Amino acid sequence: MIVRSPARSLLRVRFLTTLFHPHLPSKNGWINMNDSLAFGKIVMTDASCRLGGHSYAGIPTLVWPEGIDVPVSDWFRKIVVKDGIALSSASQYAEILRVFMRFCRKLRRDWTSVDDNLLVNWREQMIRAKKLGPARVNTCLKTIFAFYRWAEESRYLSYRVGIYDRTALPPELSEMTFAISARQVFRKSQRGRVFGSWTTPLTVSEPSTSEGKRNTPNEDQIRKLHEFAVERENGARDSLLLSWFEETGGRRSEVLRVCKSQLPDATEVAALIEEDRPCVVQVLRKGRRMGQLSPMPDLLLRTLDYLENERREVVDRCRKKFVGYSEPEEVFISSKTGMPLHPDSVTSLGAKLFQKAGISNANVHRLRARFAVRTVEGLIDAMGDVGISLGADSSWKETILQKASERMGQSSPESLRPYLNYVLNRRLQASDAHSTMNRASRVRELERREIILLKRLEREQQIYRASVLIRSGKAEEALDMLEKAKKELEEI
């Protein structure tokens, strides 16, 4: 569905709802819960959605049986278009808003009547009934508060959310108790400027966190991860995808946006190998900032090999299966639809692989953490190579954090400080650090490419053995073997 404006979208959704979902709210106001829209449906805009002269695909829109939830959907567009929130984050916020609005509808509470009591009720349900942890509960509460704060600032609501300096209120409102309370917080920027903001005071206390609760996989664990990956369906693609996370430090959305046209050809890769330097791939970073990934030549060779073999097989099959199919530019595609791989599929894939490999407290995003550790290690060792000492009060620590954040597209160097402390504690000192990192990366990629080639050779040997059986008059055995080989090819 194309979301162009609230009015046009509302008419379109009402028409589609009436056409395909005849169970509209009854006279007493209850919604037929057999209707799939009764629980709220999140619809994403496509590329033809244009706002301010730019195309925006993937902005969430919340839909109920009676039509689009206009205020909520307006907020989604605002945080994506104006605030630059990543689409993946907007999608998570949409899930939270849908659950909360569903809660309100179940209690027959209009969203404009929400107050602290209802929020506390919802909070307790998340804790006691759904068994959500403090961090998740607070994320949900802060998301709902952010929406209501925007609604107050946008005049959807009037003097309902307490985001006002009481000294600036009219005299008759100076002692007013707001339905949704707010607490002012302050933060200081790196340049020393102080900024004030508002948050909800209804959050629950979280246990103190300590470094190491989330697991950053080590080399042996990552090797095991790839071993399990290549044995699954689409093994070559999945292992390659993991390597892009590990070797470039890219986020899920960034790696999935990499296109064929951005990659060098075999001749250009040969030149990169000769010069021992990475390729530069421009990507849209979090917050709609432009940045770059820097894949090394050996990772590019594996990628080109995947494009020429497993991916081409998928494209050829989809051209025969789907009328009007057009091959996408994105490198990583679904083996079933031939379309760009969905971020949720990557999350699901990663969860299964990490679980099977026995790697606890980790997910695909922790491969980015692995890259962060290696990046910081390389910078520290490079400093040591030129005789710079990293003492307890060394200013070079800030330089390392700044350079590492630039490589990883982090908005704040502070988020990488735990990795710096982790690496410094390990006291890894090696000479010629960057060359060492590049050689280690090359060894990893050669190992994984070897595994893929062996799997491919194994299938070709099956076909050869089938041809021998046919010449020997054992057609039925050959047929069984070919069926097995065909099934394996379709799964790739």
Backbone hydrogen bonds, N-H to C=O, Kabsch-Sander energy under -0.5 kcal/mol:
donor,donor_aa,acceptor,acceptor_aa,energy
3,V,1,M,-0.6
4,R,2,I,-0.8
9,S,5,S,-2.7
10,L,6,P,-2.4
11,L,7,A,-2.0
12,R,8,R,-2.2
13,V,9,S,-2.9
14,R,10,L,-2.3
15,F,11,L,-2.1
16,L,12,R,-2.6
17,T,13,V,-3.0
18,T,14,R,-2.4
19,L,15,F,-2.1
20,F,16,L,-2.9
21,H,17,T,-2.5
24,L,22,P,-2.0
26,S,30,W,-2.4
29,G,26,S,-1.8
33,M,31,I,-0.7
35,D,32,N,-2.0
38,A,35,D,-1.5
39,F,36,S,-0.7
40,G,37,L,-2.0
41,K,63,V,-2.6
43,V,41,K,-0.7
43,V,61,T,-2.9
45,T,59,I,-1.7
49,C,46,D,-2.0
50,R,48,S,-0.7
51,L,54,H,-2.6
54,H,51,L,-1.3
56,Y,49,C,-3.2
58,G,45,T,-2.7
61,T,43,V,-1.3
63,V,41,K,-2.6
64,W,67,G,-3.0
67,G,64,W,-1.9
69,D,62,L,-3.1
70,V,68,I,-1.4
73,S,69,D,-2.6
74,D,70,V,-2.7
75,W,71,P,-2.0
76,F,72,V,-1.9
77,R,73,S,-2.0
78,K,74,D,-2.2
79,I,75,W,-2.6
80,V,76,F,-1.6
81,V,77,R,-2.9
82,K,77,R,-0.5
82,K,78,K,-1.8
83,D,78,K,-1.8
84,G,80,V,-0.5
85,I,79,I,-3.1
90,A,86,A,-2.5
91,S,87,L,-2.3
92,Q,88,S,-1.5
93,Y,89,S,-2.5
94,A,90,A,-2.1
95,E,91,S,-1.6
96,I,92,Q,-1.8
97,L,93,Y,-2.8
98,R,94,A,-2.5
99,V,95,E,-2.1
100,F,96,I,-2.3
101,M,97,L,-2.9
102,R,98,R,-2.2
103,F,99,V,-1.8
104,C,100,F,-2.2
105,R,101,M,-2.4
106,K,102,R,-2.1
107,L,103,F,-1.4
108,R,105,R,-1.2
109,R,104,C,-3.0
110,D,108,R,-0.6
113,S,110,D,-2.0
114,V,111,W,-1.0
116,D,179,A,-2.3
119,L,115,D,-2.1
120,V,116,D,-2.7
121,N,117,N,-2.2
122,W,118,L,-2.6
123,R,119,L,-2.6
124,E,120,V,-2.6
125,Q,121,N,-1.8
126,M,122,W,-2.2
127,I,123,R,-1.9
128,R,124,E,-3.2
129,A,124,E,-0.5
129,A,125,Q,-1.5
130,K,125,Q,-2.1
132,L,126,M,-2.8
137,V,133,G,-2.4
138,N,134,P,-2.6
139,T,135,A,-2.0
140,C,136,R,-2.2
141,L,137,V,-2.4
142,K,138,N,-2.6
143,T,139,T,-2.0
144,I,140,C,-2.3
145,F,141,L,-2.4
146,A,142,K,-2.3
147,F,143,T,-1.9
148,Y,144,I,-2.3
149,R,145,F,-2.8
150,W,146,A,-2.1
151,A,147,F,-2.4
152,E,148,Y,-2.1
153,E,149,R,-2.5
154,S,150,W,-2.3
155,R,152,E,-1.1
156,Y,151,A,-2.2
157,L,151,A,-1.7
162,G,180,I,-2.8
163,I,161,V,-2.4
166,R,164,Y,-0.7
168,A,165,D,-2.2
169,L,166,R,-1.0
173,L,170,P,-2.2
174,S,170,P,-0.7
174,S,171,P,-0.8
176,M,173,L,-1.8
178,F,176,M,-0.7
180,I,160,R,-2.6
181,S,179,A,-0.6
183,R,199,T,-3.0
185,V,197,S,-2.4
187,R,195,F,-2.4
189,S,193,R,-3.1
192,G,189,S,-1.7
195,F,187,R,-3.2
197,S,185,V,-2.8
199,T,183,R,-2.3
203,T,200,T,-0.5
213,K,210,S,-1.3
215,N,361,N,-2.8
222,I,218,N,-2.3
223,R,219,E,-2.1
224,K,220,D,-2.1
225,L,221,Q,-2.1
226,H,222,I,-2.0
227,E,223,R,-1.9
228,F,224,K,-2.0
229,A,225,L,-1.9
230,V,226,H,-2.3
231,E,227,E,-0.6
232,R,228,F,-0.5
232,R,229,A,-1.4
234,N,491,E,-1.0
235,G,232,R,-1.0
238,D,234,N,-2.8
239,S,235,G,-2.5
240,L,236,A,-1.8
241,L,237,R,-2.6
242,L,238,D,-2.2
243,S,239,S,-1.9
244,W,240,L,-2.0
245,F,241,L,-1.7
246,E,242,L,-2.4
247,E,243,S,-3.4
248,T,244,W,-1.6
249,G,245,F,-1.5
250,G,244,W,-0.7
255,V,251,R,-2.5
256,L,252,R,-2.0
257,R,253,S,-0.6
257,R,254,E,-0.6
258,V,255,V,-1.3
260,K,329,E,-2.6
262,Q,259,C,-1.3
263,L,260,K,-1.7
269,V,265,D,-2.3
270,A,266,A,-2.0
271,A,267,T,-1.5
272,L,268,E,-1.8
273,I,269,V,-2.4
274,E,270,A,-2.1
275,E,271,A,-1.9
276,D,272,L,-0.9
276,D,273,I,-0.5
277,R,272,L,-1.8
279,C,295,P,-2.8
281,V,279,C,-0.6
281,V,293,L,-2.7
282,Q,280,V,-0.5
283,V,291,G,-2.3
285,R,283,V,-0.8
285,R,289,R,-4.5
288,R,285,R,-1.2
291,G,283,V,-2.8
293,L,281,V,-2.7
299,L,296,M,-0.7
300,L,296,M,-1.8
301,L,297,P,-2.3
302,R,298,D,-1.7
303,T,299,L,-1.9
304,L,300,L,-2.7
305,D,301,L,-2.1
306,Y,302,R,-2.2
307,L,303,T,-2.3
308,E,304,L,-2.0
309,N,305,D,-1.1
311,R,306,Y,-2.5
312,R,306,Y,-0.6
313,E,309,N,-2.2
314,V,310,E,-1.7
315,V,311,R,-2.3
316,D,312,R,-2.7
317,R,313,E,-2.2
318,C,314,V,-2.3
319,R,315,V,-2.1
320,K,316,D,-1.3
321,K,317,R,-1.6
322,F,318,C,-3.1
323,V,321,K,-0.5
325,Y,322,F,-1.5
331,V,258,V,-2.6
333,I,331,V,-0.6
334,S,339,M,-3.1
338,G,334,S,-1.6
341,L,332,F,-2.4
345,S,342,H,-0.8
346,V,342,H,-1.4
347,T,343,P,-2.1
348,S,344,D,-2.4
349,L,345,S,-2.6
350,G,346,V,-2.7
351,A,347,T,-2.3
352,K,348,S,-2.0
353,L,349,L,-2.2
354,F,350,G,-2.8
355,Q,351,A,-1.9
356,K,352,K,-2.4
357,A,353,L,-2.4
358,G,355,Q,-1.0
359,I,354,F,-2.8
360,S,358,G,-0.8
366,R,363,N,-1.5
367,L,364,V,-1.8
368,R,364,V,-0.6
368,R,365,H,-0.8
369,A,365,H,-1.0
370,R,366,R,-1.9
371,F,367,L,-1.8
372,A,368,R,-2.1
373,V,369,A,-2.3
374,R,370,R,-2.1
375,T,371,F,-2.6
376,V,372,A,-2.5
377,E,373,V,-2.6
378,G,374,R,-2.5
379,L,375,T,-2.1
380,I,376,V,-2.6
381,D,377,E,-2.7
382,A,378,G,-2.2
383,M,379,L,-2.1
384,G,380,I,-2.1
385,D,381,D,-2.0
386,V,382,A,-1.1
386,V,383,M,-0.6
387,G,384,G,-1.5
388,I,383,M,-2.5
389,S,387,G,-0.6
391,G,389,S,-0.9
394,S,391,G,-1.4
397,K,394,S,-1.1
398,E,395,S,-0.8
399,T,395,S,-1.1
400,I,396,W,-2.5
401,L,397,K,-2.4
402,Q,398,E,-2.4
403,K,399,T,-2.5
404,A,400,I,-2.7
405,S,401,L,-2.3
406,E,402,Q,-1.7
407,R,403,K,-1.9
408,M,404,A,-1.8
409,G,405,S,-0.9
410,Q,405,S,-2.2
415,S,412,S,-1.1
416,L,413,P,-1.9
417,R,414,E,-1.5
419,Y,416,L,-0.7
420,L,416,L,-1.6
421,N,417,R,-2.6
422,Y,418,P,-2.2
423,V,419,Y,-2.6
424,L,420,L,-2.8
425,N,421,N,-2.1
426,R,422,Y,-1.2
427,R,423,V,-1.1
428,L,423,V,-0.8
429,Q,427,R,-0.7
436,T,432,D,-2.0
437,M,433,A,-2.4
438,N,434,H,-2.3
439,R,435,S,-2.5
440,A,436,T,-2.4
441,S,437,M,-2.2
442,R,438,N,-2.2
443,V,439,R,-2.4
444,R,440,A,-2.1
445,E,441,S,-2.3
446,L,442,R,-2.4
447,E,443,V,-2.2
448,R,444,R,-2.0
449,R,445,E,-2.4
450,E,446,L,-2.1
451,I,447,E,-1.7
452,I,448,R,-1.8
453,L,449,R,-2.4
454,L,450,E,-2.2
455,K,451,I,-2.0
456,R,452,I,-2.2
457,L,453,L,-2.5
458,E,454,L,-2.1
459,R,455,K,-1.5
460,E,456,R,-1.8
461,Q,457,L,-2.1
462,Q,458,E,-1.4
463,I,459,R,-1.7
464,Y,460,E,-2.0
465,R,461,Q,-2.6
466,A,462,Q,-1.9
467,S,463,I,-1.9
468,V,464,Y,-1.7
469,L,465,R,-1.9
470,I,466,A,-2.1
471,R,467,S,-1.9
472,S,468,V,-1.2
473,G,470,I,-1.7
474,K,469,L,-2.9
475,A,473,G,-0.9
478,A,474,K,-2.0
479,L,475,A,-2.6
480,D,476,E,-2.2
481,M,477,E,-2.0
482,L,478,A,-2.5
483,E,479,L,-2.6
484,K,480,D,-1.9
485,A,481,M,-2.2
486,K,482,L,-2.9
487,K,483,E,-2.2
488,E,484,K,-1.9
489,L,485,A,-2.2
490,E,486,K,-2.2
491,E,487,K,-1.3
492,I,488,E,-0.7
492,I,489,L,-0.8
